[in-house]
């Protein structure tokens, strides 16, 4: 079994991160299933409504990434320093705090759901459908927060495969119930929402039972005291991932508003297809970053700069190869994937294929920015990580989607995502070059095989 303290060759690196990559891909796939069944069995407007309100629901669950990545970096660093008991106390405390926050977010979501949907521009049937879907999903937000958090913490505990098994369990549940509730029982939006809520309940609760007992991994729940310093450090470390998820949701709302202006409901539906497929493709970068982060944090805490440099260089090569493969796949699969979701409408299909052809260029650049932000989080440099995420997911995206449509209209909206990622890569490279000596991951020395 590969351990955090091992020297990582390419083979070991891929072996250790593979479960996290598959976990993120599988999570994305079963999220896409909702869209497939709603689009094909309920209709275009309900499909647009789901994608319209989804950014708000994602904001509600983003605390999971905050504590999963930020807390995970702190826990792994503490383990690297040889403080195993302290690491378990921090782990137990962070999970407890995140569960409480999940409940609070669910309550807040219920209170402000209608006002937010109206503020975003929903009206008529789209408003009604958005509220019907979101009310059910909000019930499972506390478990969704825990599910996202444990996806990161399983890797820290040295049990990435266990995280994958839990994700598969939740995902299969969602897929089966979607088919049953939507396609067989014809429960419409409520059926799709119920299927997702049950899967999130499983994804968040099963890890709780696993960590409640002493296990063969590095972490389990123990008695703890309130630790304000650990909480602040975890929040600082994970602020970039929190910012990234919130910003992506805010930007998605802005995209939907622009699309309603330039293409109406067809534009929102086409954007929904792009986001569903993008989730699967980007899951490779996110999964790898999540999987390798505890390794980076451990060796940083242990002061092993040679291994840190080796991990960094190997990661850049792997991400570069994956980026080219994903771009080519996006170009080849643009039409087949569009037909899968919106083949029932020729007008919508035409818009979606055109959008996907332009959008695919984003895969050439997004991997570096995603990994760069996660890398600094793993180094416990939350400020730099947050800067990359803030610029990438909010500033560049907002500027691009507001300005480019003025010249290229609908094509400008699809192109804006690509332009924003190019700018994010430039910023990420500047930070990596500027801080390579401080953290010891620069080009000095050769990559160990």
N, C-alpha and C positions, 0 to 999 in steps of 0.2 A: 504493500500500500504506500502511495506517495505521501510524504509528510512535508509540512511547511518548511522544516529545517533542511530538506534535501537540496542538493545542487540540481538545477533544472535544465536538462537538455531540451531540445525541441520536442522530442517524444514525450518526456515527462510533463512538459508544460501543456501540451495539447491533451494529454491524458488527464491532468488535474483540472483543466478548465472545461473539458468537454461536457461534463454533467451540467455545469452552469450555463453553457451555451445552449444545450438542448432544453434546459429548464426554461430559459427565456424564450426560445423559439416555440416551445410547446405552449407556454403561457399566451404568446401572441396568437398562435393558431386557434386556440379555443376561444380567444376573444373575437377572432374573425368569424367564428361559427355563428355567433349572434347575428352579425351583419348579413351573412349568407342566407340564413333562414328568414330573417325579417324582410330582406330585399325580395327574395323569390316567393315567399308564402304570404306575406302581409301587404307589401306594396312599397312604391317609391317614396311616398310622403312619410310613412312611418320609418322607413330606412333613413331618410334625411333627418327626421326628428331624433333618432337615436344618436346619429353623428353630431347633431346640433347640441345636444345636452351632454354628450360624453366628456368634453373638456372640463366641465364643472365637476363631474363625478371623479375625474382623474385628479383634480386638485384636492378633493376630499381624501383621497387615498395616498397622496404624495408623502405624507408623514412616514410611511413605511420605508421609503427610500432614504429619507433623512436619517432615521435611526439604524437602518440596515447597513448603509455604507459608512456613515459617520461613526456609529457605534462599533461597527465591524473593524474599521481602521484602528480605533483606539484599543479594542480588545486584542487584536492581532499584535499590535505594537507592544502591549503589556505582556503578552505571551512571549514575544521575542526577547523581552527583558528578563524572562525567567520568573515572572510573578503570576503563576497559574491560578492561585486562589483568588488574587485580586481580580484577574480577568473574569472569573466566574461570577464574582460579586457585581462587577460592572455589567456583565451580560444580563444577569437577573434583574438588576435595577432598570436597565434600558428597556427591556421587554415590558416590564410593568408600566413604565411611563408611557410607552407607545400605545399600550392597550387602553389606558385611560383617555389619552388624546383621541384615539379612534372613536370612542363613545361620544366624546364632546363634538367631534366633527360631524358625526351622524345626526346629532340633535340640531346643530347649526344648519346643516343641509336641509332638514325638514322645514325649519322655520323660514328660510329665505328662498326656497326652491322656485316658487312662482314668480317672485319679484326678479330673480336673476334671469329666468327664462324670458320674461317680458323685456327686461333691460337689453338682452342680447338680440332682440328683434323677432322673437317667435310670436306668432299670432294664429288665431283660428285653429285648424286641425293640428298644425305642427306644434302649437303651444300645448294643446291637450295631450297629444301623443308623448311629448317630451316629459310632461309631468307624470303621466301614467307609468312610463318606463323608469324614471328616476326614483320615484317614491319607493319602489320595491328594492332597487339597488342600494339605496341609502341604508336599508336595514342591515346590510352585510358589510358596511364600510369598516367597522372595527376589525372584522376578520380579514378584510382585504388589506388593511394596513399591516396586520401581522403576517399575512402571506408574503407580501413584498419584502418585509423585514427579514423573515426567516430564509427567503431565497438567498440573501446575502450571508446571513449568519451560519447557515449550514456549511458554507465553504470555509468560514473562519473556524468552525468546530472540526474541520478535517473530514466532513461528511458530505461532500458535494453530491454524491450519488443519492443520498437520502433525500436531499432537496429535490432532486430530479424525480424520484419515485412519488413524492407527495404532489408535485406539480402534475405528473401524469395522472395520478388518481383524481385530482380536482378537474383536470382537463377532460378526461374521459367522461366524468360525471356531467360536465357541462354539455358536451357534444351529444350524449345519449338523451339527456333531458330536453335539449333544444329540439332534437328530432321528434321526441315524444310529445312535448308540450305544444310546439308550434306546427309541425307537419302532420301529426296524428290527431291530437286533441283540438287543434285549431284555437289555441288560447291567445294567439296574436302577440302583441307587445308584452303583455303581462306574462305570458309563457316564457318568452325569451329572457325577460328580466328575472323571473323565478329560477330558471335554469342557471343563470350566472350567479345569483345570490347563493344558491345551494353549493355551487362549486367553490365559491369564496369562503363559505363556512367551513368546508372540508380543508381547503388550503391553509386557513389560519388556525384551525383548532387541532388538527393532527400533530403539527410540530409541538404544540403546547404539551400534549401527552408524552411525546418523545423526550422532551427536555425535563420533564418533571421527575424523571428517575435518572440515576447514575447510568451512563452508557459508555460505549467503547470509544466515543469521541473525546474531544478536549473540553467540551462545555456541557453543563447541566445547571438547573436552577439550584441556588443555595440561598441561605439567609443573607440579607444585605441591609445596609443603612442608606439613608438618603445621601447622595453624593453630588452636590451641586457642581463641583469642578468637573467631574466626569460627564455630567449632563451637558454642561456648557461646551466642553471639548468635543463631545459627540455631535452636538448641534452645529458647532463651527465646522467640523470636518465634513459633515453631510450637507452643509448649506448649499453647496454647488448642485448636488443631486435634487435637493428640494427646490432650489431656484430653477433648475432645468425642467423639472416636471410641471411646476406652476407656470413657468414661462411658456412651455409648449402648449399648455392648456389655454392660456390667455391668447397666445398667437393663433391657436386654432379657432378661437372665438372671432378674432379679427379677420381671419381668412374666410370664415363662414359669412361674416357681414359683407365683405368685399365680393364674395361669390354670389350672394343674393342680389347684389347690385348689378353685376355684370352677366350673370347666367341664371339667376333664380334657383329654384329647387334642384334643377339638373346639376348646377355647379356644386352645390353642397353634397349631393349624392356622389358625384365624381370624386370630389375631395375625400369623401369617406372611403371610397375604394382605395385611393392612394395611401391613405393613412393605415388602413388595414394591412395592405401588402407591405408597406414600409415597416410596420411593426415587426413583421416576420424577418425581413432583411436586416433591419437595424438590431434585432435581437442577437445576431451573431456578434456584433461589436460590443453591445451592452453585456451579454453573457460572458464574453471573454474578459472584459474589463472587471466585471464582478468576480469572476473566478480567480484572476491573477492578483487582484488587489490584496487579499490576505497574505499572499506570498511576499509581495513587495513590502507590506507593512512589517511582516515578521523580520525580514532581512534588514530593513531599515532600523528596526528596534535593536537587532543584534549587532549593528554596525558593520555588516558585511557589504562593503561598497563594490567589491568585485562581482558578487552575485547580483547586486542591484543593477550594475551596469549591464551585465549579461542579460538579465530579464528585460530591461528596457530595449536593448537593441534587437533581441529576438522578437519582442512584441511588435516593434515597428515593421519588421519584415513580414510577419504573419498577417498583420492588419493590411499592409499594402497589397499582398496577394489576394486576400479576401475581397478587398475593395474592387479590384479589377474584375474578379469573377462575378460579383454581384451586379456591377454595371452591365456586363454582357448578358447576364440572366434577365435583368430588367428590360433590356432592349428586345430580347427574344420572346419573353413571356408577356409583353405589354398587352397584346390583343387577347391571347387565351385567358389571362387572368381577368381582364375586363369583361369578357363574355361570361365568365363564371358568375360574376355578380350582377351585371346589368345587361345581359344579352337579350332580355325581353324588350328593350327600347333602343331602336336604331339611333335616335338622336342622342340619347344619353351615352350609348356605346361609343359613338364617334368622339364625343367630348372627352370621355374617359381614356380612350386609346391615345389621343393627342396629348393629354395631360401626362400620362404615364411615360410616353416617349421622351418628353422634356424632363420630367421629374427624375428619371433613372440616373441622370448625371450626378445627382446628389450623393450616390453611393461611392463615387470616387473620392469624396472628400470627408464625409461625415465620420468615418471610422477613426481618423487621426484626432479629430476634436473630441469625440466621445472618450477615447482612450486617454488623451492628454488630461482631461478634467479628472477622470477617475484615478489616474496615476498620481496627481498631486493630492487627491483625497487620501490615497493610500500612504502618502508621505506625511500625512497629518498637516498638510498645508491647505487648510480649508479656504483661506482667502483667495489664493491663486486659482484654485479649482472653481470657486464661486465666480470669479471674474470671467473665466473662460465660458462658463455656463450662462452667465448673465448676458454677455455680449452675443454669444452664439444663438441662444434660444429666444432672446427678447429684443435686444437693441437691433441687431442686424436683420432679424426677421421682420420686425415691425416697419423699419425704414424701407426695406425692400418691397414688402407687400403694399405699402401705401404709395410708393413712388413709381415702381415699374409698370403697374397697370395704366398709368397716365399715358404711357407711350405705346405699350403693346397689349393693352386691355386684358382679355382673359389669359392669353399666353404669358403676359407679364406676371400674373399671379403664380402660375406654375414655375416660371423662371426665377421668381424671387427666392424660393426655397434653396435653389442651387447657388445663387449669388451669396446668400447669407452663409452657407456652409463654406464657401471659398474664403470669405472674410474671416470666418472662425478658425480655419486651418492656419491662416497667416498669423493670427493672434496666438494660437496654441504653439506654433513653432517659435515665435519670439520668446514666449515664457520658458519653453523647454531649453532653448539656447541660453537664455539669461540666467537660469537657475541650475544648469548642469553641474557646475563646480560646487555649489553650496550643498547639494545632496549627493554628489559623487556618482552620477550616472552618465557623465560625459563620454566622449569618444576615446579617452585615453585607454590604452590596452586593447586587447582583442577579445572578441566574443568567445567564451568557453563553450565547447560543444558537449 
